[in-house]
C-alpha cells in the first residue's frame, strides 16, 4: 500500500472518531455526567462532560460513518483508493470509543489535580484513539483488522496529534474553545 493511500485510509477510517469531540463542544452544555459528584475532594469529571454533548458526539460520529459508507464507492471510483465502508458496530466503536476516551481523560485529569481545560500533553491528543480503536476491535473484529493495518495505525498515531492541535487552534480562534489545546 502506497503511503498516500495509507494516509487517506487512516484519515477516512478515523473520521467517525475524530468528529464526536468537536460535535460535543458545539452541542455541549446541560447536565454534567458526574452530576456534580466528587471523588475525594475533586470532581469526578467536571462541568465540561455533559450527557447532551456525549450523545451529540456519538450521533455525529454515527451519522458521519453512515454518510461515508454511502459515498465510499464513488470516492473509491474517483480516487482509485479503496476507502472502507463502516459496519454499524465499527461506527459505534469509533464514535462511542472517542467519547469514552475523552471522558476517561477528564477523569484522569481531575485525579492529577488539573482543572478543566488544563493541558495534559499526549493524553489530550490521543485519549480518544486509545479507547476507540480497542473498542472497535472488540465490537467489529474482522472489519477492524481488515481496515486498521499496522501502517494505518502508525499513520493514525502520527496524524492524530497534528490534527487535534490544528482543529483546537481553529476552534480557539473562532471562540468555540477557551484554550488553544
MARGU-773384 format. One record per residue: residue number from 0; x, z, y of N, C-alpha, C in turn. Coordinates in pm, 1 decimal. Last residue first. Example, Ala and Ser with C-alpha at 12.3 -4.5 7.8 and 13.67 -1.06 7.14 Angstrom:
2
+-----+----------+----------+----------+----------+----------+----------+----------+----------+----------+
! seq !      npx !      npz !      npy !     capx !     capz !     capy !      cpx !      cpz !      cpy !
+-----+----------+----------+----------+----------+----------+----------+----------+----------+----------+
!   1 !   1285.0 !    708.0 !   -225.0 !   1367.0 !    714.0 !   -106.0 !   1290.0 !    787.0 !      3.0 !
!   0 !   1319.0 !    780.0 !   -569.0 !   1230.0 !    780.0 !   -450.0 !   1320.0 !    780.0 !   -330.0 !
+-----+----------+----------+----------+----------+----------+----------+----------+----------+----------+
END
This chain:
181
+-----+----------+----------+----------+----------+----------+----------+----------+----------+----------+
! seq !      npx !      npz !      npy !     capx !     capz !     capy !      cpx !      cpz !      cpy !
+-----+----------+----------+----------+----------+----------+----------+----------+----------+----------+
! 180 !   -560.0 !   2321.0 !   2435.4 !   -516.6 !   2318.3 !   2295.8 !   -634.9 !   2340.7 !   2212.8 !
! 179 !   -631.3 !   2358.4 !   2703.1 !   -589.4 !   2223.7 !   2659.8 !   -539.4 !   2217.7 !   2516.0 !
! 178 !   -934.9 !   2544.1 !   2746.2 !   -790.6 !   2540.5 !   2720.3 !   -752.0 !   2401.4 !   2671.1 !
! 177 !  -1201.6 !   2500.5 !   2779.3 !  -1135.1 !   2584.9 !   2878.7 !   -983.8 !   2585.0 !   2863.6 !
! 176 !  -1360.0 !   2180.2 !   2749.7 !  -1287.9 !   2293.5 !   2690.8 !  -1218.5 !   2369.9 !   2801.5 !
! 175 !  -1476.6 !   1995.9 !   2910.8 !  -1551.9 !   2037.6 !   2792.7 !  -1487.2 !   2155.9 !   2720.7 !
! 174 !  -1347.3 !   1876.3 !   3122.0 !  -1415.5 !   2003.1 !   3147.5 !  -1499.4 !   2053.0 !   3030.5 !
! 173 !  -1188.3 !   1663.0 !   3077.6 !  -1329.2 !   1634.3 !   3105.4 !  -1409.9 !   1760.8 !   3133.3 !
! 172 !   -951.5 !   1790.3 !   3010.9 !   -956.8 !   1713.6 !   3136.2 !  -1100.9 !   1682.1 !   3176.0 !
! 171 !  -1030.4 !   1891.4 !   2759.5 !   -992.9 !   1982.5 !   2867.9 !  -1003.9 !   1912.6 !   3002.9 !
! 170 !  -1065.0 !   1654.0 !   2616.2 !  -1179.5 !   1743.8 !   2635.5 !  -1152.7 !   1842.6 !   2748.8 !
! 169 !   -796.8 !   1563.6 !   2622.2 !   -904.0 !   1483.8 !   2684.1 !  -1024.7 !   1572.8 !   2713.2 !
! 168 !   -674.1 !   1766.4 !   2475.2 !   -631.9 !   1741.8 !   2613.4 !   -739.4 !   1662.4 !   2688.4 !
! 167 !   -802.9 !   1731.5 !   2230.4 !   -821.4 !   1855.7 !   2305.2 !   -779.6 !   1840.6 !   2451.3 !
! 166 !   -708.0 !   1480.9 !   2153.4 !   -850.9 !   1497.1 !   2182.7 !   -878.0 !   1626.1 !   2258.3 !
! 165 !   -428.1 !   1546.2 !   2125.2 !   -475.2 !   1442.0 !   2217.7 !   -622.4 !   1460.9 !   2254.0 !
! 164 !   -426.8 !   1742.6 !   1924.8 !   -373.6 !   1774.3 !   2058.2 !   -426.7 !   1673.8 !   2161.4 !
! 163 !   -540.0 !   1588.2 !   1714.5 !   -600.4 !   1713.9 !   1759.4 !   -555.7 !   1749.0 !   1901.3 !
! 162 !   -362.2 !   1376.5 !   1676.0 !   -499.7 !   1350.0 !   1719.5 !   -564.9 !   1474.8 !   1776.9 !
! 161 !   -139.8 !   1528.4 !   1590.9 !   -130.0 !   1439.5 !   1707.0 !   -269.1 !   1410.8 !   1763.1 !
! 160 !   -234.7 !   1659.8 !   1359.9 !   -193.4 !   1737.1 !   1478.2 !   -184.3 !   1651.7 !   1604.5 !
! 159 !   -300.0 !   1418.9 !   1197.3 !   -399.6 !   1514.7 !   1244.6 !   -353.0 !   1598.7 !   1363.1 !
! 158 !    -70.3 !   1277.1 !   1114.9 !   -159.7 !   1221.2 !   1216.1 !   -251.9 !   1325.7 !   1277.8 !
! 157 !     47.9 !   1436.6 !    912.2 !    124.4 !   1397.2 !   1031.2 !     31.9 !   1355.2 !   1145.6 !
! 156 !   -156.7 !   1470.3 !    727.1 !    -83.0 !   1588.8 !    773.8 !     -2.3 !   1557.9 !    899.8 !
! 155 !   -229.9 !   1201.6 !    684.9 !   -327.2 !   1297.4 !    740.5 !   -253.7 !   1417.8 !    799.2 !
! 154 !      1.1 !   1100.8 !    563.0 !    -39.8 !   1049.1 !    694.6 !   -137.0 !   1146.4 !    761.2 !
! 153 !    -10.7 !   1249.3 !    323.5 !    104.6 !   1263.3 !    413.9 !     69.5 !   1214.7 !    554.0 !
! 152 !   -249.9 !   1147.3 !    215.0 !   -240.7 !   1289.5 !    252.3 !   -123.9 !   1312.1 !    347.9 !
! 151 !   -167.8 !    882.8 !    169.3 !   -277.6 !    909.8 !    262.7 !   -272.8 !   1056.0 !    307.4 !
! 150 !     33.5 !    926.4 !    -25.0 !     64.4 !    862.7 !    103.0 !    -41.8 !    890.0 !    208.1 !
! 149 !   -113.6 !   1037.8 !   -234.6 !     -9.6 !   1118.5 !   -168.9 !     27.5 !   1060.3 !    -32.6 !
! 148 !   -459.5 !    945.5 !   -180.0 !   -331.4 !    933.4 !   -248.5 !   -230.0 !   1021.7 !   -176.3 !
! 147 !   -761.6 !    979.8 !   -153.7 !   -653.5 !   1060.2 !    -97.2 !   -529.7 !   1057.8 !   -187.1 !
! 146 !   -923.1 !    808.8 !   -317.0 !   -901.3 !    783.0 !   -173.6 !   -776.2 !    853.4 !   -121.7 !
! 145 !   -915.0 !    909.0 !   -576.5 !   -905.4 !    764.6 !   -555.1 !   -867.3 !    733.4 !   -410.1 !
! 144 !   -954.7 !   1177.2 !   -541.5 !   -824.0 !   1133.2 !   -590.6 !   -806.4 !    981.6 !   -584.1 !
! 143 !  -1224.5 !   1174.0 !   -439.2 !  -1112.6 !   1230.3 !   -364.7 !   -979.0 !   1173.6 !   -411.4 !
! 142 !  -1375.3 !   1064.5 !   -648.9 !  -1368.6 !    995.8 !   -519.7 !  -1244.7 !   1042.9 !   -443.4 !
! 141 !  -1338.7 !   1269.4 !   -843.1 !  -1295.5 !   1131.7 !   -869.6 !  -1278.9 !   1053.2 !   -739.9 !
! 140 !  -1445.7 !   1505.5 !   -702.8 !  -1309.9 !   1495.3 !   -757.2 !  -1261.9 !   1350.4 !   -774.0 !
! 139 !  -1620.2 !   1627.6 !   -504.6 !  -1620.8 !   1484.7 !   -540.7 !  -1482.1 !   1446.6 !   -593.2 !
! 138 !  -1581.4 !   1906.3 !   -480.3 !  -1717.0 !   1850.8 !   -484.9 !  -1722.3 !   1706.8 !   -536.1 !
! 137 !  -1301.4 !   1943.1 !   -480.5 !  -1386.1 !   2021.4 !   -569.9 !  -1523.5 !   1956.2 !   -588.9 !
! 136 !  -1219.6 !   1773.4 !   -279.8 !  -1167.5 !   1752.7 !   -415.2 !  -1252.7 !   1827.2 !   -517.6 !
! 135 !  -1349.3 !   1898.9 !    -67.2 !  -1388.4 !   1763.3 !   -106.1 !  -1340.2 !   1732.3 !   -247.3 !
! 134 !  -1204.2 !   2135.4 !    -59.9 !  -1348.6 !   2139.8 !    -84.5 !  -1399.3 !   2003.2 !   -129.0 !
! 133 !   -942.1 !   2041.3 !      0.0 !   -971.2 !   2103.8 !   -129.7 !  -1121.1 !   2110.6 !   -160.8 !
! 132 !  -1005.5 !   1922.8 !    263.4 !   -950.5 !   1845.2 !    151.4 !   -974.7 !   1913.0 !     16.3 !
! 131 !  -1106.8 !   2132.7 !    426.3 !  -1190.2 !   2016.5 !    391.8 !  -1135.5 !   1937.0 !    274.0 !
! 130 !   -898.0 !   2321.0 !    456.5 !  -1019.4 !   2357.5 !    383.5 !  -1097.7 !   2233.7 !    340.1 !
! 129 !   -693.2 !   2189.5 !    586.1 !   -658.2 !   2278.6 !    476.1 !   -781.6 !   2320.3 !    395.2 !
! 128 !   -825.8 !   2066.1 !    796.4 !   -769.0 !   1984.3 !    689.0 !   -746.5 !   2070.3 !    565.0 !
! 127 !   -890.4 !   2274.7 !    965.9 !   -999.9 !   2201.5 !    901.8 !   -950.5 !   2111.8 !    788.8 !
! 126 !   -633.0 !   2364.3 !   1047.1 !   -727.9 !   2452.7 !    978.8 !   -836.1 !   2376.3 !    903.8 !
! 125 !   -444.9 !   2223.6 !   1193.4 !   -464.6 !   2186.3 !   1053.3 !   -567.6 !   2271.1 !    978.5 !
! 124 !   -427.9 !   2313.6 !   1455.1 !   -426.1 !   2170.4 !   1430.8 !   -463.5 !   2133.0 !   1287.3 !
! 123 !   -429.1 !   2593.7 !   1447.4 !   -525.4 !   2522.0 !   1532.4 !   -536.6 !   2374.4 !   1496.1 !
! 122 !   -206.5 !   2645.2 !   1282.7 !   -341.2 !   2678.2 !   1236.8 !   -445.6 !   2600.9 !   1317.0 !
! 121 !    -11.3 !   2528.4 !   1466.1 !    -19.5 !   2498.2 !   1323.8 !   -159.7 !   2522.2 !   1270.9 !
! 120 !    -40.6 !   2791.4 !   1705.7 !     18.9 !   2664.6 !   1661.8 !     17.8 !   2649.0 !   1510.0 !
! 119 !   -280.3 !   2913.6 !   1855.4 !   -222.0 !   2955.4 !   1727.3 !   -164.5 !   2828.2 !   1665.9 !
! 118 !   -394.3 !   3019.2 !   2174.1 !   -325.1 !   2920.9 !   2091.5 !   -270.7 !   2986.7 !   1964.0 !
! 117 !   -719.1 !   3146.3 !   2243.1 !   -574.4 !   3163.7 !   2239.4 !   -512.2 !   3063.9 !   2141.4 !
! 116 !   -991.9 !   3124.6 !   2221.9 !   -922.2 !   3020.7 !   2296.7 !   -771.2 !   3033.8 !   2295.9 !
! 115 !  -1035.1 !   3470.0 !   2198.5 !  -1099.7 !   3339.2 !   2190.0 !  -1024.3 !   3239.9 !   2278.6 !
! 114 !   -718.4 !   3636.2 !   2128.4 !   -850.7 !   3625.6 !   2189.6 !   -906.1 !   3485.4 !   2170.3 !
! 113 !   -546.2 !   3772.6 !   1852.9 !   -561.5 !   3665.3 !   1951.3 !   -705.6 !   3661.8 !   2001.2 !
! 112 !   -513.8 !   3953.4 !   1647.8 !   -523.1 !   4004.5 !   1784.1 !   -535.5 !   3898.1 !   1891.5 !
! 111 !   -532.2 !   3869.2 !   1394.1 !   -396.4 !   3874.2 !   1450.1 !   -396.0 !   3919.7 !   1595.6 !
! 110 !   -805.5 !   3864.7 !   1354.7 !   -726.5 !   3964.0 !   1280.7 !   -587.1 !   3977.8 !   1339.2 !
! 109 !   -872.5 !   3644.7 !   1513.3 !   -919.3 !   3777.7 !   1552.4 !   -837.8 !   3885.4 !   1482.8 !
! 108 !   -747.9 !   3441.3 !   1361.4 !   -705.4 !   3466.8 !   1499.6 !   -748.1 !   3606.7 !   1544.3 !
! 107 !   -895.0 !   3452.8 !   1125.0 !   -752.1 !   3487.1 !   1123.5 !   -700.0 !   3516.5 !   1263.8 !
! 106 !  -1145.5 !   3365.3 !   1226.2 !  -1133.0 !   3495.8 !   1162.5 !   -987.2 !   3542.0 !   1162.3 !
! 105 !  -1073.5 !   3108.4 !   1305.4 !  -1119.1 !   3205.2 !   1404.9 !  -1107.7 !   3347.3 !   1351.0 !
! 104 !  -1019.2 !   2998.8 !   1056.5 !   -910.8 !   3009.9 !   1155.5 !   -948.5 !   3110.7 !   1263.5 !
! 103 !  -1274.8 !   3001.8 !    946.5 !  -1170.0 !   3086.3 !    886.9 !  -1051.9 !   3103.8 !    981.9 !
! 102 !  -1392.3 !   2808.9 !   1114.8 !  -1443.9 !   2946.2 !   1111.9 !  -1338.9 !   3041.9 !   1054.7 !
! 101 !  -1243.7 !   2583.8 !   1046.3 !  -1241.5 !   2632.4 !   1184.2 !  -1290.2 !   2777.5 !   1191.9 !
! 100 !  -1316.8 !   2559.2 !    777.4 !  -1177.3 !   2579.4 !    814.1 !  -1163.3 !   2634.5 !    955.0 !
!  99 !  -1589.5 !   2507.3 !    805.3 !  -1546.4 !   2630.8 !    740.3 !  -1399.8 !   2661.4 !    773.4 !
!  98 !  -1575.6 !   2253.5 !    923.8 !  -1635.3 !   2365.4 !    997.4 !  -1592.3 !   2499.4 !    938.6 !
!  97 !  -1449.9 !   2108.9 !    719.3 !  -1390.8 !   2113.8 !    853.2 !  -1445.0 !   2232.6 !    932.3 !
!  96 !  -1631.5 !   2141.0 !    511.1 !  -1497.5 !   2197.6 !    499.7 !  -1427.3 !   2208.1 !    633.7 !
!  95 !  -1844.9 !   1990.5 !    602.9 !  -1861.0 !   2136.1 !    592.3 !  -1724.9 !   2204.6 !    580.2 !
!  94 !  -1715.7 !   1730.9 !    597.9 !  -1780.8 !   1786.1 !    717.6 !  -1791.7 !   1938.5 !    712.8 !
!  93 !  -1605.5 !   1706.9 !    333.4 !  -1525.0 !   1682.5 !    454.1 !  -1585.6 !   1751.1 !    576.4 !
!  92 !  -1823.8 !   1769.8 !    166.1 !  -1698.2 !   1844.5 !    157.9 !  -1613.0 !   1829.0 !    282.1 !
!  91 !  -2009.6 !   1571.5 !    244.4 !  -2039.1 !   1713.4 !    264.7 !  -1911.7 !   1797.2 !    261.2 !
!  90 !  -1874.3 !   1341.6 !    159.4 !  -1908.5 !   1358.7 !    301.2 !  -1936.1 !   1505.8 !    332.6 !
!  89 !  -1871.3 !   1394.9 !   -112.6 !  -1744.5 !   1381.7 !    -40.8 !  -1768.1 !   1402.8 !    108.1 !
!  88 !  -2142.9 !   1388.7 !   -171.8 !  -2070.6 !   1515.8 !   -185.8 !  -1933.4 !   1511.6 !   -119.0 !
!  87 !  -2203.0 !   1109.5 !   -116.2 !  -2265.2 !   1220.9 !    -42.1 !  -2189.1 !   1353.6 !    -52.6 !
!  86 !  -1914.9 !    901.1 !    -84.3 !  -2015.5 !    960.7 !   -170.4 !  -2075.6 !   1078.7 !    -93.8 !
!  85 !  -1832.0 !    656.0 !    145.9 !  -1836.9 !    800.1 !    121.2 !  -1949.4 !    836.4 !     25.5 !
!  84 !  -1598.2 !    390.8 !    104.3 !  -1735.1 !    434.4 !    130.4 !  -1740.3 !    580.7 !     86.9 !
!  83 !  -1273.0 !    316.0 !    242.4 !  -1363.6 !    377.7 !    145.1 !  -1505.7 !    397.3 !    197.8 !
!  82 !  -1145.7 !    -10.7 !    312.7 !  -1176.6 !    125.2 !    357.4 !  -1281.3 !    185.7 !    264.1 !
!  81 !   -935.7 !   -230.3 !    242.5 !  -1047.1 !   -177.9 !    164.6 !  -1072.8 !    -31.8 !    201.6 !
!  80 !   -862.0 !   -462.5 !    480.5 !   -826.6 !   -328.5 !    432.6 !   -949.7 !   -269.1 !    366.8 !
!  79 !   -938.0 !   -689.9 !    601.6 !   -863.6 !   -704.5 !    477.4 !   -816.4 !   -572.7 !    420.5 !
!  78 !  -1098.3 !   -686.7 !    824.8 !   -959.8 !   -641.6 !    838.3 !   -874.0 !   -670.0 !    715.5 !
!  77 !  -1348.5 !   -790.8 !    753.9 !  -1287.6 !   -829.1 !    881.2 !  -1138.7 !   -796.8 !    887.8 !
!  76 !  -1404.7 !   -669.4 !    506.8 !  -1400.4 !   -815.7 !    517.8 !  -1324.6 !   -859.6 !    643.2 !
!  75 !  -1400.3 !   -398.0 !    584.9 !  -1305.0 !   -446.9 !    484.4 !  -1291.8 !   -598.8 !    491.5 !
!  74 !  -1616.6 !   -400.0 !    760.6 !  -1483.1 !   -366.4 !    810.3 !  -1376.3 !   -417.0 !    712.9 !
!  73 !  -1822.8 !   -460.0 !    581.4 !  -1794.3 !   -551.8 !    692.1 !  -1655.3 !   -525.9 !    749.2 !
!  72 !  -1813.3 !   -232.3 !    409.1 !  -1790.6 !   -368.1 !    357.5 !  -1756.1 !   -468.3 !    468.3 !
!  71 !  -1858.9 !    -12.6 !    601.3 !  -1733.0 !    -29.5 !    528.3 !  -1713.2 !   -170.6 !    472.4 !
!  70 !  -2102.7 !     40.7 !    718.6 !  -2020.4 !    -64.9 !    779.1 !  -1891.4 !    -93.3 !    702.6 !
!  69 !  -2206.3 !    243.2 !    553.7 !  -2285.2 !    121.6 !    578.3 !  -2195.7 !      8.4 !    629.0 !
!  68 !  -2007.2 !    436.3 !    573.8 !  -2037.9 !    377.8 !    443.0 !  -2114.5 !    246.8 !    459.2 !
!  67 !  -2028.1 !    505.4 !    841.6 !  -1905.0 !    442.0 !    792.9 !  -1927.0 !    375.4 !    656.9 !
!  66 !  -2281.7 !    630.9 !    835.6 !  -2259.5 !    509.1 !    914.4 !  -2135.5 !    433.9 !    865.3 !
!  65 !  -2223.1 !    852.6 !    671.7 !  -2326.3 !    755.6 !    635.1 !  -2308.5 !    623.8 !    706.9 !
!  64 !  -2028.4 !    979.0 !    825.2 !  -1993.6 !    930.8 !    691.2 !  -2095.6 !    827.7 !    643.7 !
!  63 !  -2187.8 !   1046.1 !   1047.9 !  -2077.3 !    952.2 !   1063.0 !  -2035.0 !    895.6 !    927.3 !
!  62 !  -2359.8 !   1232.1 !    928.3 !  -2413.8 !   1108.6 !    987.1 !  -2304.8 !   1003.4 !   1003.4 !
!  61 !  -2175.5 !   1431.5 !    855.5 !  -2254.3 !   1362.6 !    753.1 !  -2309.1 !   1230.1 !    805.6 !
!  60 !  -2081.2 !   1508.7 !   1109.8 !  -1988.7 !   1457.4 !   1008.9 !  -2060.8 !   1379.8 !    899.0 !
!  59 !  -2322.9 !   1599.4 !   1226.1 !  -2248.4 !   1487.4 !   1286.7 !  -2151.9 !   1425.2 !   1186.1 !
!  58 !  -2384.0 !   1814.1 !   1056.4 !  -2475.6 !   1699.2 !   1064.9 !  -2403.4 !   1578.3 !   1123.2 !
!  57 !  -2166.4 !   1982.5 !   1116.4 !  -2185.1 !   1931.7 !    980.3 !  -2275.1 !   1808.6 !    981.4 !
!  56 !  -2212.2 !   2028.7 !   1392.4 !  -2087.5 !   1970.1 !   1345.0 !  -2102.3 !   1909.5 !   1206.8 !
!  55 !  -2462.2 !   2152.7 !   1390.7 !  -2446.2 !   2023.6 !   1459.3 !  -2318.7 !   1953.3 !   1412.9 !
!  54 !  -2397.8 !   2390.4 !   1254.0 !  -2495.7 !   2295.6 !   1197.7 !  -2478.8 !   2157.9 !   1260.0 !
!  53 !  -2213.2 !   2500.5 !   1438.1 !  -2174.0 !   2472.3 !   1299.5 !  -2267.5 !   2369.5 !   1236.9 !
!  52 !  -2370.1 !   2528.0 !   1669.1 !  -2250.9 !   2444.5 !   1670.8 !  -2207.3 !   2405.4 !   1531.0 !
!  51 !  -2566.6 !   2708.7 !   1570.9 !  -2603.8 !   2576.8 !   1622.4 !  -2484.8 !   2481.8 !   1622.2 !
!  50 !  -2415.5 !   2934.8 !   1502.1 !  -2492.7 !   2864.5 !   1399.2 !  -2526.2 !   2723.4 !   1445.4 !
!  49 !  -2085.8 !   2950.4 !   1652.4 !  -2230.7 !   2968.8 !   1651.2 !  -2296.5 !   2890.9 !   1537.7 !
!  48 !  -1812.6 !   3075.3 !   1773.0 !  -1856.2 !   3023.2 !   1642.5 !  -2004.6 !   3052.7 !   1627.5 !
!  47 !  -1762.9 !   3202.4 !   2012.7 !  -1741.3 !   3057.8 !   2004.2 !  -1783.9 !   2995.3 !   1872.6 !
!  46 !  -1781.5 !   3477.8 !   2000.0 !  -1896.7 !   3403.4 !   2050.5 !  -1883.3 !   3252.9 !   2036.1 !
!  45 !  -1627.2 !   3592.4 !   1690.0 !  -1637.6 !   3575.3 !   1834.2 !  -1755.4 !   3486.5 !   1870.6 !
!  44 !  -1558.3 !   3699.5 !   1433.0 !  -1531.1 !   3560.6 !   1470.4 !  -1529.4 !   3541.5 !   1621.3 !
!  43 !  -1545.4 !   3984.1 !   1438.8 !  -1515.6 !   3909.2 !   1315.7 !  -1477.1 !   3765.3 !   1349.2 !
!  42 !  -1380.1 !   4174.9 !   1689.3 !  -1489.0 !   4087.6 !   1647.8 !  -1448.7 !   4011.8 !   1522.8 !
!  41 !  -1215.9 !   4483.5 !   1605.6 !  -1210.8 !   4345.3 !   1654.7 !  -1332.7 !   4268.2 !   1605.6 !
!  40 !  -1176.9 !   4726.8 !   1492.5 !  -1213.7 !   4726.0 !   1633.6 !  -1215.0 !   4584.9 !   1693.0 !
!  39 !  -1314.1 !   4656.3 !   1187.4 !  -1222.4 !   4745.2 !   1256.3 !  -1267.7 !   4749.0 !   1402.2 !
!  38 !  -1494.2 !   4400.0 !   1274.6 !  -1423.1 !   4447.4 !   1156.2 !  -1309.4 !   4530.8 !   1212.4 !
!  37 !  -1820.7 !   4358.5 !   1421.6 !  -1675.6 !   4377.2 !   1427.2 !  -1622.9 !   4416.6 !   1290.1 !
!  36 !  -2085.9 !   4138.3 !   1521.4 !  -2026.1 !   4240.8 !   1436.3 !  -1873.4 !   4242.9 !   1449.3 !
!  35 !  -2216.8 !   3938.4 !   1652.6 !  -2154.1 !   4042.1 !   1734.6 !  -2085.2 !   4150.8 !   1653.2 !
!  34 !  -2291.9 !   3754.7 !   1463.1 !  -2394.9 !   3842.2 !   1519.8 !  -2338.8 !   3955.0 !   1604.5 !
!  33 !  -2125.5 !   3566.1 !   1360.3 !  -2097.1 !   3705.3 !   1323.6 !  -2198.2 !   3803.8 !   1381.5 !
!  32 !  -2227.9 !   3335.0 !   1476.0 !  -2238.0 !   3352.6 !   1331.3 !  -2217.9 !   3498.7 !   1292.4 !
!  31 !  -2413.8 !   3371.5 !   1780.1 !  -2286.8 !   3371.7 !   1707.0 !  -2308.8 !   3397.6 !   1558.0 !
!  30 !  -2669.9 !   3163.7 !   1899.7 !  -2637.7 !   3287.7 !   1829.6 !  -2504.5 !   3276.6 !   1755.0 !
!  29 !  -2569.3 !   2944.6 !   2167.5 !  -2664.9 !   3005.0 !   2076.1 !  -2608.3 !   3128.6 !   2009.3 !
!  28 !  -2309.9 !   2698.1 !   2159.6 !  -2397.7 !   2792.4 !   2225.4 !  -2494.7 !   2847.8 !   2124.2 !
!  27 !  -2256.8 !   2342.9 !   2098.7 !  -2240.7 !   2486.8 !   2079.2 !  -2333.2 !   2571.1 !   2165.4 !
!  26 !  -2240.5 !   2074.8 !   2115.0 !  -2371.7 !   2131.1 !   2084.1 !  -2370.8 !   2282.9 !   2076.7 !
!  25 !  -1969.7 !   2027.8 !   2173.2 !  -2073.8 !   1967.0 !   2256.4 !  -2209.7 !   2033.6 !   2236.5 !
!  24 !  -1844.4 !   2167.6 !   1966.2 !  -1816.3 !   2204.0 !   2105.8 !  -1927.8 !   2152.1 !   2196.8 !
!  23 !  -1940.5 !   2026.8 !   1745.2 !  -1975.1 !   2168.2 !   1760.5 !  -1951.9 !   2215.8 !   1904.6 !
!  22 !  -1815.7 !   1783.0 !   1777.2 !  -1961.4 !   1790.1 !   1791.0 !  -2006.3 !   1933.9 !   1812.1 !
!  21 !  -1554.5 !   1864.0 !   1719.0 !  -1585.9 !   1812.0 !   1852.1 !  -1736.5 !   1818.0 !   1877.7 !
!  20 !  -1582.3 !   1938.4 !   1452.6 !  -1542.1 !   2039.1 !   1551.4 !  -1570.0 !   1992.7 !   1693.8 !
!  19 !  -1668.6 !   1687.4 !   1324.9 !  -1751.6 !   1807.6 !   1333.6 !  -1710.8 !   1909.7 !   1439.5 !
!  18 !  -1466.2 !   1474.6 !   1325.6 !  -1575.0 !   1478.7 !   1423.9 !  -1649.0 !   1612.5 !   1433.4 !
!  17 !  -1289.7 !   1496.7 !   1111.1 !  -1238.9 !   1503.5 !   1248.5 !  -1350.7 !   1528.7 !   1349.9 !
!  16 !  -1435.6 !   1457.4 !    884.1 !  -1379.6 !   1590.6 !    905.3 !  -1327.4 !   1606.6 !   1048.1 !
!  15 !  -1507.8 !   1190.3 !    898.9 !  -1614.2 !   1290.0 !    883.5 !  -1565.6 !   1435.0 !    892.8 !
!  14 !  -1236.5 !   1079.8 !    922.8 !  -1329.8 !   1083.0 !   1035.7 !  -1445.0 !   1181.7 !   1016.9 !
!  13 !  -1076.7 !   1054.2 !    699.5 !  -1084.7 !   1186.0 !    763.1 !  -1184.5 !   1192.8 !    878.6 !
!  12 !  -1091.5 !    787.9 !    628.2 !  -1136.1 !    888.5 !    532.0 !  -1152.9 !   1025.7 !    594.9 !
!  11 !   -976.6 !    667.4 !    858.7 !  -1115.2 !    639.5 !    818.8 !  -1169.5 !    751.2 !    729.5 !
!  10 !   -711.3 !    765.0 !    844.3 !   -795.3 !    791.9 !    962.1 !   -942.9 !    776.2 !    925.5 !
!   9 !   -633.6 !    663.0 !    592.3 !   -626.1 !    806.8 !    621.9 !   -717.7 !    842.3 !    738.4 !
!   8 !   -667.1 !    386.3 !    628.8 !   -746.4 !    457.1 !    527.6 !   -747.1 !    607.3 !    554.4 !
!   7 !   -475.9 !    341.4 !    832.5 !   -617.6 !    309.0 !    854.5 !   -705.3 !    385.1 !    755.1 !
!   6 !   -239.7 !    421.2 !    700.3 !   -282.4 !    488.9 !    823.0 !   -431.5 !    465.3 !    847.4 !
!   5 !   -232.6 !    233.7 !    491.1 !   -237.4 !    377.4 !    461.0 !   -287.1 !    455.8 !    582.0 !
!   4 !   -204.8 !     -3.7 !    636.0 !   -322.9 !     16.9 !    552.0 !   -340.4 !    165.8 !    519.6 !
!   3 !     47.8 !     39.7 !    747.2 !    -69.3 !     24.2 !    834.2 !   -198.1 !     49.1 !    756.1 !
!   2 !    208.8 !     50.8 !    512.6 !    194.1 !    169.0 !    598.4 !     72.5 !    157.3 !    690.3 !
!   1 !     67.3 !    -93.0 !    213.8 !    145.4 !   -102.5 !    337.2 !    114.3 !     17.0 !    427.2 !
!   0 !     85.3 !      0.0 !   -118.0 !      0.0 !      0.0 !      0.0 !     89.3 !      0.0 !    123.6 !
+-----+----------+----------+----------+----------+----------+----------+----------+----------+----------+
END
